[in-house]
Amino acid sequence: MSWISDHLLALNGTLVLLAVFLLPALESSVFLGFLIPGETAVVIGGVTAYNGKNALWVVMAVAIAGAVIGDSIGYAVGKRWGDRLLNRIPARLIKPAHVRQSKDLIQRLGGRAVFAGRFAAALRALVPGLCGVSGMRYRTFAVWNVLGGGVWAVGFVLLGYFAGAGWHRVEHYASVASWVLVGVIVVAAAGLLLLKHRAEKRAAARFDQEPTPERTPA
């Protein structure tokens, strides 16, 4: 992603602010996060604050707005068209059972899924839509969305700001950490689903072993 970062740094301060807003906003609303992680622009926004092109507080405010608005759009898309879109995807690409498990996991974790998903690039593109599909109340989603988006945006802006000229190294480490977090979350989710599956099997086995009460003649 260095070429994107280099191009962003070549822009004037206003255009950088536009990118700081748009890249996080488009991550989940149009799934741009699968191609370009939003923190790329946010870190560069922090670098421009370090260089004096933009005020630090303005970069933070714009980054928070992009993150919160983009995820809110992703939630709305999931709530309105999510099931219809998922049903059109061939089962060989996304199995219906996996969709049900994802919805169940979102319902189990609640707002914590919104907060945790904000810090993993691949999940940022999916979690808001899945929250809408799974029927999470928007009030719950909004609270955790603002909290997660605020912490995420301020954190990455400050990373760029304090890194200054060493932003290349920070950007690389941020990308690696994001994918490591994806792996941790996926493993944790798989473990929870496995434990649930085993618990259901044990409950079914106990039910099968219980003697059926005999009916006494009248």
C-alpha positions as CSV (number, residue, x, y, z in Angstrom):
1,M,0.0,0.0,0.0
2,S,3.0,2.3,0.0
3,W,2.1,3.7,-3.4
4,I,-1.3,4.8,-2.1
5,S,0.3,6.4,0.9
6,D,2.9,8.2,-1.3
7,H,0.1,9.6,-3.5
8,L,-1.9,10.7,-0.5
9,L,1.1,12.6,1.0
10,A,1.5,14.4,-2.3
11,L,-2.0,15.9,-2.1
12,N,-2.8,19.2,-0.4
13,G,-4.3,19.2,3.1
14,T,-8.0,19.4,2.0
15,L,-7.7,16.5,-0.3
16,V,-6.0,14.4,2.3
17,L,-8.9,15.2,4.7
18,L,-11.3,14.0,2.0
19,A,-9.4,10.7,1.7
20,V,-9.3,10.4,5.5
21,F,-13.1,10.6,5.5
22,L,-13.9,8.6,2.4
23,L,-11.6,5.5,2.8
24,P,-13.0,4.6,6.3
25,A,-16.5,5.5,5.1
26,L,-16.3,3.2,2.1
27,E,-14.8,0.2,3.9
28,S,-18.1,-1.4,4.9
29,S,-20.6,0.6,2.9
30,V,-19.2,-0.6,-0.5
31,F,-16.7,-3.2,0.9
32,L,-13.7,-1.2,-0.1
33,G,-12.0,-2.5,3.0
34,F,-11.2,-5.8,1.2
35,L,-8.9,-3.8,-1.1
36,I,-7.7,-0.7,0.7
37,P,-7.7,-0.6,4.6
38,G,-9.1,2.6,5.9
39,E,-6.2,3.1,8.4
40,T,-3.9,3.8,5.5
41,A,-5.5,7.2,4.9
42,V,-6.0,7.8,8.7
43,V,-2.3,7.2,9.4
44,I,-1.4,9.6,6.6
45,G,-3.8,12.1,8.0
46,G,-1.8,12.0,11.2
47,V,1.4,12.5,9.2
48,T,0.0,15.6,7.6
49,A,-0.8,16.9,11.0
50,Y,2.8,16.3,12.0
51,N,3.9,18.1,8.9
52,G,1.6,21.1,9.6
53,K,-0.7,20.6,6.6
54,N,-3.7,19.9,8.8
55,A,-4.8,20.5,12.4
56,L,-4.6,17.4,14.5
57,W,-8.1,17.8,15.9
58,V,-9.6,18.2,12.4
59,V,-8.0,15.0,11.2
60,M,-9.3,13.1,14.2
61,A,-12.8,14.5,13.7
62,V,-12.9,13.7,10.0
63,A,-11.6,10.2,10.6
64,I,-14.2,9.5,13.3
65,A,-17.0,10.8,11.1
66,G,-15.9,8.6,8.2
67,A,-15.6,5.5,10.4
68,V,-19.0,6.0,12.1
69,I,-21.0,7.1,9.0
70,G,-19.5,4.3,6.9
71,D,-20.4,1.6,9.3
72,S,-23.9,3.0,9.8
73,I,-24.4,2.7,6.1
74,G,-23.1,-0.8,6.1
75,Y,-25.6,-1.7,8.9
76,A,-28.5,-0.2,7.0
77,V,-27.5,-2.1,3.8
78,G,-27.3,-5.3,5.8
79,K,-30.7,-4.7,7.5
80,R,-32.5,-3.8,4.2
81,W,-30.9,-6.1,1.6
82,G,-28.5,-8.4,3.5
83,D,-30.6,-11.6,3.4
84,R,-31.5,-11.0,-0.2
85,L,-27.8,-10.5,-1.2
86,L,-26.6,-13.5,0.8
87,N,-29.2,-15.7,-0.8
88,R,-27.9,-14.8,-4.2
89,I,-24.4,-15.9,-3.4
90,P,-23.7,-19.5,-4.6
91,A,-23.6,-22.0,-1.7
92,R,-20.2,-23.1,-2.8
93,L,-18.8,-19.7,-2.0
94,I,-20.7,-19.0,1.3
95,K,-22.5,-21.9,2.9
96,P,-25.9,-21.2,4.5
97,A,-24.7,-22.9,7.6
98,H,-21.8,-20.4,7.9
99,V,-24.2,-17.5,7.5
100,R,-26.4,-18.8,10.3
101,Q,-23.3,-19.4,12.5
102,S,-22.1,-15.8,11.8
103,K,-25.6,-14.4,12.7
104,D,-25.6,-16.5,15.9
105,L,-22.2,-15.3,16.9
106,I,-23.2,-11.6,16.4
107,Q,-26.2,-12.2,18.5
108,R,-24.1,-13.8,21.2
109,L,-21.5,-11.1,21.3
110,G,-23.8,-8.1,20.8
111,G,-22.1,-4.7,20.6
112,R,-18.7,-6.3,21.5
113,A,-18.6,-7.7,17.9
114,V,-18.9,-4.1,16.6
115,F,-16.1,-2.9,18.7
116,A,-13.7,-5.8,18.1
117,G,-14.5,-5.9,14.3
118,R,-13.5,-2.2,14.0
119,F,-9.8,-3.1,14.6
120,A,-9.5,-5.9,12.0
121,A,-9.4,-4.8,8.3
122,A,-11.3,-7.7,6.8
123,L,-13.9,-7.7,9.6
124,R,-14.6,-4.0,9.3
125,A,-16.1,-4.6,5.8
126,L,-18.4,-7.4,7.1
127,V,-19.4,-6.9,10.7
128,P,-21.7,-3.8,10.2
129,G,-23.7,-5.6,7.5
130,L,-23.9,-8.8,9.6
131,C,-25.2,-6.8,12.5
132,G,-28.0,-5.4,10.3
133,V,-28.8,-8.9,9.0
134,S,-28.8,-10.5,12.4
135,G,-31.4,-8.0,13.7
136,M,-29.2,-6.2,16.2
137,R,-31.0,-3.0,17.5
138,Y,-29.6,0.1,15.9
139,R,-29.3,1.8,19.3
140,T,-26.9,-0.9,20.5
141,F,-25.0,-0.9,17.2
142,A,-24.7,2.9,17.2
143,V,-23.3,3.1,20.8
144,W,-20.6,0.5,20.1
145,N,-20.0,1.9,16.6
146,V,-19.2,5.4,17.9
147,L,-17.0,4.0,20.7
148,G,-15.1,1.7,18.4
149,G,-14.8,4.2,15.6
150,G,-13.6,6.9,18.0
151,V,-10.9,4.8,19.6
152,W,-9.8,3.4,16.2
153,A,-9.6,6.8,14.4
154,V,-7.9,8.7,17.2
155,G,-5.4,5.8,17.7
156,F,-4.3,5.6,14.1
157,V,-4.2,9.4,13.7
158,L,-1.9,9.6,16.7
159,L,0.2,6.8,15.3
160,G,0.8,8.8,12.1
161,Y,1.3,12.0,14.1
162,F,3.9,10.6,16.5
163,A,5.6,8.5,13.8
164,G,6.3,11.5,11.7
165,A,8.9,10.7,9.1
166,G,8.9,7.0,10.2
167,W,5.3,6.5,9.1
168,H,6.2,3.8,6.6
169,R,7.3,1.5,9.4
170,V,4.2,2.3,11.5
171,E,1.9,1.6,8.5
172,H,3.5,-1.8,7.9
173,Y,3.2,-2.8,11.6
174,A,-0.4,-1.6,11.7
175,S,-1.4,-3.8,8.7
176,V,0.3,-6.8,10.2
177,A,-1.3,-6.3,13.6
178,S,-4.7,-6.0,11.9
179,W,-4.4,-9.4,10.1
180,V,-3.1,-11.0,13.3
181,L,-6.2,-9.8,15.1
182,V,-8.4,-11.2,12.3
183,G,-6.7,-14.6,12.9
184,V,-7.2,-14.4,16.7
185,I,-10.9,-13.4,16.3
186,V,-11.5,-16.2,13.8
187,V,-9.9,-18.8,16.0
188,A,-11.9,-17.5,19.0
189,A,-15.1,-17.6,17.1
190,A,-14.4,-21.1,15.8
191,G,-13.7,-22.2,19.4
192,L,-17.0,-20.7,20.6
193,L,-19.0,-22.4,17.8
194,L,-17.2,-25.7,18.5
195,L,-18.1,-25.5,22.2
196,K,-21.7,-24.7,21.4
197,H,-21.9,-27.6,19.0
198,R,-20.5,-30.1,21.6
199,A,-22.9,-28.8,24.2
200,E,-25.8,-29.3,21.9
201,K,-24.7,-32.8,21.1
202,R,-24.4,-33.7,24.8
203,A,-27.8,-32.2,25.4
204,A,-29.3,-34.3,22.5
205,A,-27.6,-37.4,23.8
206,R,-29.0,-37.0,27.3
207,F,-32.4,-36.4,25.9
208,D,-32.2,-39.6,23.8
209,Q,-31.1,-41.6,26.9
210,E,-33.9,-40.5,29.1
211,P,-36.6,-43.2,29.5
212,T,-39.9,-42.5,27.9
213,P,-42.6,-42.5,30.6
214,E,-45.0,-45.4,30.2
215,R,-48.6,-44.7,29.8
216,T,-50.8,-46.4,32.4
217,P,-54.1,-47.8,31.3
218,A,-57.2,-45.9,32.3
